[in-house]
């Protein structure tokens, strides 16, 4: 009987110890839970103030700031197609307090030999929020009144038409290469340091045409300083009375709309809890009427991709751009070197 009582007491004592240990683990787990955010957040933009990436970041991040309840500042770190800013973000602790607001430039870093960084290998896309729309435009006194006239002349006179771009491997440049690939034309490209001087060159008749984002040219178009011939879309752009090039040339449709993407990124390795907090704030921000009005004002296509959907969107975009650049002889490295598969393979 005494042995039975002793055994019972031993079992009860063991259960009590296990119970206390479990409570301790739960308490410890609660103490280790990430508390975020507790201080201001810095968002790095890899381009100068006033450019498309900067404007879009400044359109949505103030709304995100409201949702998070802490200050969100934007720092411009231009250089190397935004790779300089991206490297600065990767050099900081992966704690969610230094973020990157990136664009399609990330998708060409590797094949252009800019940096061995990938938007989905080295970063996590918290949310892709918008695409911009490129348009083809000519000087106000150009003999070309329609996109068909422009393309027909280009077919008959290979290399004679000079197109200004914002630089090698930019969306305007790749857009021109896309027209060459699918329509059997050939252009001569005149690279500038950014979109603004490329537009100015077209306005002044220094080149035969330019390709740039619609928000950068719409006012000049309306005032007669430049003439937009077509948007690089399949459907006409609301509020812009110009044809969609995909409707004129169906062979382009599979690539369109072809425009840069923009979104918020964190370094790979950032705690999931931090990513979730940022994603939830971005989920609310992209539905906010102020953001949607901002997109309409700038002729942006609002999009809402996160998680696997964002990764697929960016990987598909990267493959499309990388192989167009490589096939045209512009890329310094083969996409295969980085495991980028040719589209539709």
Secondary structure, DSSP 8 states (H G I E B T S, - for coil): -HHHHHHHHHHHHHHHHHHHHHHHHHHHHHHHS-----S-EEEEESS-TTSHHHHHHHHHHHHHHHHHTS-EEEEE---GGGHHHHHHHHTS-SSSSEEEEEEGGGGGTTTTTS-S--TTTTEEEEEEEEE--EEEEEETT-S--SHHHHHHHHHHSTTTSEEEESSTTSHHHHHHHHHHHHH----EEEE-SSHHHHHHHHHTTSSSEEEEEHHHHHHHHHTTSEEEEEESSSS--TT--SEEHHHH-GGGGGG-S---EEEEEEETT--HHHHHHHHHHHHHHTT-HHHHHHHHHTT-EEEEE-HHHHHHHHHHHHHHHHHHHHHTT--SS-GGGGT---TT-
